[in-house]
Amino acid sequence: MSVDSSHRGAVPTGPGFVGADRRTNDLVESAALRDPLSTAAYAALADPYRSTATQAARDAQASPLRVGLVVHALPQVHWYKVQFAGGQGTALPACLLSGDASLSPLGVRPSAPLAPNSRVLACVLPGIPVALILGVIPPRLIDAQTNLPDWIVQGGNSGLRREQGDLQLFKNLFQQGGVIDFSCGRPFDATPFEWGRFSETGLGLHLDSYAAFLRVNEACGLFLSYWDGHARLAGQQLLIESGVHTEEALCDEGEPRLYRGEALYVHEALGLYAAGTAIAQPFPPAAVQYTDPRGALDLPEGSEDLEPFERYREYGGYLGQGRQRFVALPPSGASGGRYRKDAASAPDIGVFHELVAPDGSYSLRSAKSIFLGKRTLISVPRTLKLPPDGTGDDAQADNYKFAGLFGSGADHKVGDLDAGSDAASLLRPAASADFTAHAHNWKGHLPFHYHEKDYALPEESADPTFSRAVEALDYGGLANNDLLPDPAPTTAQVDDRYGDVNYYLRECGVRLLEDGGVEISGGGGCRLVLAAGKIRIEAPGDIELVCGRNLISLAYDAIVRAKNSVDLSAGNGDLRLKAENNMQLLAGNSGTGGVLIESRAKETVQSYQNAFGEDVVSSGVILRAPSSQVAALAQEVYLRTGGDGPLGSGDIILDAGQGQNNVTLYSAAVNLYNNEGVYLWNAPTGTSSSVSMAHYLGPEGVLLGGGLVVSGSIESVSGPNSEGGLLVDGSVGVTGSIGAAGSVASSQGGYLGKVGDSFATQLAQAAASAAASVAALIKAGDTAYRTELVAVLYTPDDALGNTQLLEQLTFSFRDPPGDGAGAQYHTRALQFAEPGWCRDVRLGAASGGESWDEPAVSCQGVDTYPWPGASAWNDNESCLQLESLTLYDPEAGRDRDRGSTYEDVKLGGWTKTPLSQALKTVF
C-alpha cells in the first residue's frame, strides 16, 4: 500500500483499493440532511403540520441568554467581569463553563482563561450570583488583511478553497449567498471530521481519523499517520533528554551542531560525581508563589550551571568535523563535587577519542588499550525480565545491587589484570588471550552477569555451534609441508538469502596494549610483537622476506642462527663477509664435516687497480694477510695441482718475499718424489739480476756448484746408472786418514801409485765437463727464473706476484669513490627516514642510545663503507629528520595547548643530515 502520510484525506492506492472510500461521503450527506440551513428549502414539505413554527413561537419568551463583553479577567481563579448590552444590566461577575473536561479533584482540566474584550454568550439564571459563560462569539471578519489563517496540512487538497461544492455559494449566488466570515484565523483546510487547536503563529494540535500531530510548524513537531503507522519527529532545533542521555540537533547561528551524551550512573546524569550528594534545596511556598522564579525544590543559588556528567560523548555536524566520539573520566579530585559549566573547573580526563575527518581520514586512540579482532564464540545476552517485572532483579526483593551502588546483592567487581613487575611488557602480549577474555567476557558482560534474573548470559562452553574459538592446530605437520592445512569450516544459517555460512575457528587481531606494546596475531600461530623496545616476528612455519629491491638490516650486532643449515647466496653478484676484528669459520663440530672453499674460475686474471666492489675482477682462491700470517693447521696438509681428474695442470710455487725471506721446512723427514731431480739455484733478490749458482740432485748424481764440506764420511757406491766414484776439481784435504780398498793414484807419483800421463787429462776433462754442467745449469735456472717467475708472476700487472697488484689486492665494499660513489649500492639519491626512537631521543621525548661508529675499510688508499657507502653515510645529507613536532610536545609528553597553531597547522618539515650523525645503537 502506498500513501503520502503527510497529506490528510489522501486516498490510498494499491491492492484492494479500486476507487475512493464512500464512507466519508456518506457521513457528509447524513450530516447535511440534519443541518437546518441545508434543509431550509424543503422545510414546508418536511413539516406539513407546522410544528416548527409552533415551537418557534413558544420560545419567543424572555431568554436567560445574554451577549456581553469580558471587561476584566483574573487568571488562575478564572473570574471574569462581563459587561452586558441592551439595557440588561451593567456588568456581572462570571465564570466559564467547562464543556470538554471534568473539574473534579481528579482528571485533566482546561488551563487557558478568556482574554479581555472577548464577546461571549452567557446565561443568567435566577438564584445564581454569577453569569455562566457558555462560549465566545466569533467576531465577523470585516477586513481580510487582519485575518491570518493557517493550514492544517499544506497541500492537503481539502477545505473551503479546494472543495468545489463549498465554493458554489460564492461563485453562483448573489452577494456570495449571504455567507458571513466567522473564520477568526482558523485554518483554511479545516473539515467537519477533525479536532484541533491552532495559534496565530502556526502552533497546532490536530486529530482526525487518519492523522494526528502536535507541531510548531511543518519542520518542528510530532506527526503521526494512520497509513503504515508512520511517525515523524522533527525540529530544526531538536533536544531529546532522558534520565541517562541527551541528544541535541541544533543549528547555532548557521553552524550545525549534533551531540549525544550518555551517563554511566544516575547521579552522574544529575551532574554529581558521587551518589548521595545533595543536589537541590527546598524553597518557601510564599517565595515560590509570589516572589522567586524557582520551584519548591530547586538548585541552590549559584548552582544553576549544573549539567549532566556524560562519560560517552558523540559529536556530529560542524563540531564533529565528520564525526567524533569521546569517553571521559571525572576530573582528578572531583569525588563528591558537581559537574558545572565552568571553564575554570578541572578538565575531564579523556580516555578515548575517535575521529572521522571530512577528508575521509580516520583516527582512533585510547588511553587504555585497543583490540580489533576476529573470532568465534561471542556470548550474546538475552532479556528474561523487563524492568517493571517484580519477579526479576528487583529493589523490593533486594536481590540485586543496581549499578553496583544501590541495594543488596553481589558487588560488581572489575579492574585491571595484574601483569606483575617482572618483564610485564613482554608478559602482556604473551598472555593476550587472557586480556581478550577479560575484556569481552567480563568487562563488557559484567552487568548482564550480575543481572541473574533479568538476563541470560550463556557461557562460551555452552555454545552449540562453535565448540571452540580457535581450533587445536598441529604445527608438527609443517615439518613435511610448506603450509598448514586449510581450516575446516563450521556452518551457521544467517537467513534465507545467505543460507548456511562458513565460519572458521581461527582467531586473528591487532591489539594495542596499555603499556604501548602492539601485538598482531594471525590464525596460524603467527605473531608480530612490538614491546619493550623490541620487535619479535614469530611463525611456526616460514618467515618470508620478499622484496624487489634491497633487503637491508642495520644493527649493533647481527645474529643469524639456524637449527639446521644456513645458506647465503648471491645469484648474480658478489658475496662479502667483513669483520673488523676476527672472522672464525668452524665446521665438523659434530666430528664429521669439512670446510670447502671453491672457485670455478676459468682464468687467472687479477684486476684490482682502481676497482672497487663489483668492479673487481679476480680468479682462483687467494689467502691474503699482508701484515700477519696465513697458517694451515691440520692433522695432514695436502697441496695438489693437475693430475688425473678435474684439476688443471700447473705448478706449486712458494715465493718468500721475492727471494728476500726464507722457506722453512721442519719435519722428521722431508720426502721428495720427483721424476727429473731437484734443482737448487741461488736466485737473485730482484727482477734485474741473474742466477749466480746452481745445484742438482738427480738420478744421475749430485751436482754442486760450490764447495762441499763434510763432517762425516764420503761414500760412493755403484748405482743403477753409474759405477760410483768421486771427482773433485780442486784439492781434497782431510784431517784424518784416506782409506781405499783399491789404489790411490797420483799423476805425480810420490808416496802414491803413479798413473799414466792420460789420467791427468782425463781428470781435467771430467772436471771441465762438470764445470760446464754447472754453468749450463746456472743458465737454465736463470732462464727459468726469467720466464717462470719474473715474466709470469712479477712483471704482468695482473700477476699475483706483482708488487703493485699486491698493494691493490685487498677487500673492498661496493663503494667506489668519485663519480661511481653510490652507484653499486644504488644510493646516490638515498632518502632514509630517521627511526622513530632515534627521533624521540633527539627531541627529548626519550633517552639512550649511542652513536653508530662504523670503521672504514681502506682499499687502495680509499676508505670504503658497507651499505649505503661512504658518501651516503658520511657526506651526503641522506637522513631525513623531522625538524620539530608542531602539535605534540615531546619533552612534556602531551599535546601542546590549543591556539592559533591548530587553526593553520603545518608540520615541522624535514632537516637533512648524514646517516653517520643520525643513527644510533643500543647496547
Long-range contacts (C-beta under 8 A, 24 or more apart in sequence): 1-227, 1-228, 3-225, 3-227, 3-228, 5-211, 5-223, 5-225, 5-227, 5-228, 5-230, 5-232, 6-153, 6-223, 6-225, 6-232, 7-153, 7-155, 7-156, 7-157, 8-152, 8-153, 8-156, 8-158, 8-189, 8-194, 8-208, 8-210, 8-211, 9-156, 9-157, 9-158, 9-191, 9-210, 10-156, 10-210, 10-227, 12-227, 24-193, 27-193, 28-192, 31-192, 64-123, 64-124, 64-125, 65-121, 65-122, 65-123, 65-134, 66-121, 66-122, 66-123, 66-124, 66-131, 67-119, 67-120, 67-121, 67-122, 67-137, 68-92, 68-94, 68-119, 68-120, 68-122, 68-131, 69-117, 69-118, 69-119, 69-120, 70-94, 70-114, 70-115, 70-116, 70-117, 70-118, 70-119, 70-120, 70-133, 71-116, 71-117, 72-116, 73-113, 73-114, 73-115, 73-116, 74-113, 75-113, 76-113, 78-113, 80-113, 80-114, 80-133, 82-120, 82-122, 82-131, 82-133, 84-122, 84-131, 92-122, 92-124, 92-130, 92-131, 93-129, 93-130, 93-131, 94-120, 94-122, 94-130, 94-131, 94-132, 94-133, 95-130, 95-131, 95-132, 95-133, 96-133, 97-132, 97-133, 97-134, 99-135, 138-182, 138-183, 138-184, 139-182, 139-184, 140-180, 140-181, 140-182, 141-181, 141-182, 141-183, 141-184, 144-181, 147-181, 147-183, 147-184, 147-185, 148-185, 148-200, 149-183, 149-185, 149-186, 149-187, 149-188, 150-185, 150-187, 150-188, 150-198, 150-202, 150-204, 151-187, 151-188, 151-189, 152-187, 152-188, 152-189, 152-190, 152-194, 152-196, 152-198, 152-204, 152-206, 153-189, 153-211, 154-218, 156-189, 158-189, 158-191, 159-187, 159-188, 159-189, 159-190, 159-191, 160-188, 160-189, 161-188, 161-189, 162-189, 243-269, 244-269, 245-269, 245-310, 246-308, 246-310, 255-317, 255-318, 256-316, 256-317, 256-318, 257-317, 257-318, 257-319, 258-315, 258-316, 258-317, 258-319, 258-320, 259-313, 259-314, 259-315, 259-316, 259-319, 260-312, 260-313, 260-314, 261-308, 261-310, 261-312, 261-313, 261-314, 262-310, 262-311, 262-312, 263-308, 263-309, 263-310, 263-311, 264-311, 264-312, 265-403, 265-405, 266-403, 268-308, 268-309, 268-310, 268-311, 268-339, 269-308, 269-309, 269-310, 270-306, 270-308, 271-306, 271-307, 271-308, 271-309, 271-338, 271-339, 271-340, 272-309, 272-337, 272-338, 272-339, 273-309, 273-330, 273-334, 273-335, 273-336, 273-337, 273-338, 273-339, 274-335, 274-336, 275-405, 275-406, 277-336, 277-337, 277-338, 279-306, 279-338, 303-338, 303-340, 305-340, 305-341, 305-342, 306-338, 306-339, 306-340, 307-339, 307-340, 307-341, 308-339, 309-339, 321-355, 321-357, 321-358, 322-355, 322-356, 322-357, 322-358, 323-354, 323-355, 323-356, 324-353, 324-354, 324-355, 324-356, 325-352, 325-353, 325-354, 326-350, 326-352, 326-353, 326-354, 327-351, 327-352, 366-512, 368-514, 369-435, 369-439, 369-511, 369-512, 369-513, 369-514, 370-510, 370-511, 370-512, 371-435, 371-436, 371-439, 371-509, 371-510, 371-511, 371-512, 372-509, 372-510, 372-511, 373-436, 373-507, 373-508, 373-509, 373-510, 373-511, 374-507, 374-508, 374-509, 375-436, 375-469, 375-470, 375-507, 375-508, 375-509, 376-466, 376-468, 376-469, 376-490, 376-503, 376-504, 376-505, 376-507, 377-460, 377-463, 377-466, 377-468, 377-469, 378-440, 379-441, 379-445, 379-457, 379-458, 379-459, 379-460, 379-463, 380-458, 381-445, 381-448, 381-455, 381-456, 381-457, 382-455, 382-456, 382-457, 383-454, 383-455, 384-453, 384-454, 384-455, 384-456, 385-453, 385-454, 386-454, 387-454, 391-453, 392-453, 392-454, 393-451, 393-452, 393-453, 393-454, 399-453, 400-450, 400-451, 400-452, 400-453, 400-454, 401-450, 404-450, 409-450, 410-450, 412-446, 412-447, 412-450, 414-442, 414-443, 414-446, 423-532, 424-515, 425-515, 425-516, 425-517, 425-531, 425-532, 426-531, 426-532, 428-513, 428-514, 428-515, 428-517, 428-531, 429-511, 429-513, 429-517, 429-519, 429-527, 429-529, 429-531, 432-511, 432-519, 432-521, 435-511, 435-513, 436-509, 436-511, 465-490, 465-492, 466-490, 466-503, 466-505, 468-505, 469-505, 469-507, 470-505, 470-506, 470-507, 470-523, 471-505, 471-506, 473-524, 473-525, 473-540, 475-525, 475-540, 475-541, 478-540, 478-541, 482-541, 482-542, 483-541, 484-524, 484-540, 484-541, 487-523, 533-837, 533-922, 549-826, 550-826, 550-867, 552-867, 554-852, 554-919, 555-921, 556-921, 556-922, 556-923, 557-923, 573-614, 574-613, 574-614, 574-814, 576-811, 576-813, 576-814, 578-811, 578-813, 578-857, 578-866, 580-855, 597-621, 604-798, 605-798, 606-798, 606-799, 606-800, 606-805, 606-809, 607-798, 608-805, 608-808, 608-809, 608-810, 608-860, 609-797, 609-804, 609-805, 609-808, 609-860, 610-860, 611-808, 611-812, 611-816, 612-812, 612-813, 612-814, 612-815, 612-816, 612-817, 612-820, 612-824, 612-859, 612-860, 612-862, 612-864, 613-812, 613-813, 613-814, 613-815, 613-816, 613-824, 613-864, 614-814, 614-824, 615-816, 615-820, 615-824, 616-812, 618-809, 622-800, 622-809, 624-809, 624-810, 626-806, 626-810, 651-788, 653-789, 653-793, 655-789, 655-793, 655-801, 658-685, 658-686, 658-687, 658-794, 658-801, 659-683, 659-684, 659-685, 659-686, 660-685, 679-777, 679-780, 679-781, 681-777, 681-778, 681-781, 681-782, 681-784, 681-785, 683-781, 683-785, 684-785, 687-790, 687-794, 687-795, 690-782, 691-778, 691-779, 691-781, 691-782, 691-785, 692-778, 693-774, 693-778, 694-774, 694-777, 694-778, 694-780, 694-781, 695-777, 696-773, 696-777, 703-770, 703-773, 703-774, 703-777, 705-774, 705-777, 705-778, 727-763, 727-766, 727-767, 727-770, 728-767, 729-767, 729-768, 729-770, 729-771, 807-860, 808-860, 810-858, 810-859, 810-860, 811-857, 811-859, 812-857, 812-859, 812-860, 812-864, 813-857, 813-859, 813-864, 813-865, 813-866, 813-869, 814-867, 814-869, 815-864, 815-865, 815-866, 815-869, 815-870, 817-862, 817-870, 821-869, 821-870, 821-871, 822-868, 822-869, 822-871, 822-872, 822-876, 824-869, 825-867, 825-868, 825-869, 825-872, 827-867, 827-868, 827-869, 827-871, 827-872, 827-878, 828-872, 830-868, 830-872, 830-876, 830-878, 831-878, 831-880, 832-868, 832-878, 832-879, 832-880, 832-915, 833-879, 833-880, 834-879, 834-880, 834-881, 834-882, 834-918, 834-919, 835-919, 838-918, 838-919, 838-920, 839-881, 839-882, 840-890, 841-920, 842-881, 843-882, 843-884, 843-885, 843-890, 843-891, 844-890, 844-891, 845-890, 845-891, 845-893, 848-922, 849-920, 849-921, 849-922, 850-920, 850-921, 850-922, 850-923, 851-916, 851-917, 851-919, 851-920, 852-916, 852-919, 852-920, 852-921, 854-916, 868-915, 872-914, 872-915, 873-914, 873-915, 873-916, 874-914, 874-916, 875-914, 876-914, 877-912, 877-913, 877-914, 878-912, 878-914, 878-915, 879-912, 879-913, 879-914, 879-915, 879-917, 879-918, 879-919, 880-910, 880-911, 880-912, 881-910, 881-911, 881-912, 881-913, 881-918, 882-907, 882-908, 882-909, 882-910, 882-911, 883-908, 883-909, 883-910, 883-911, 884-908
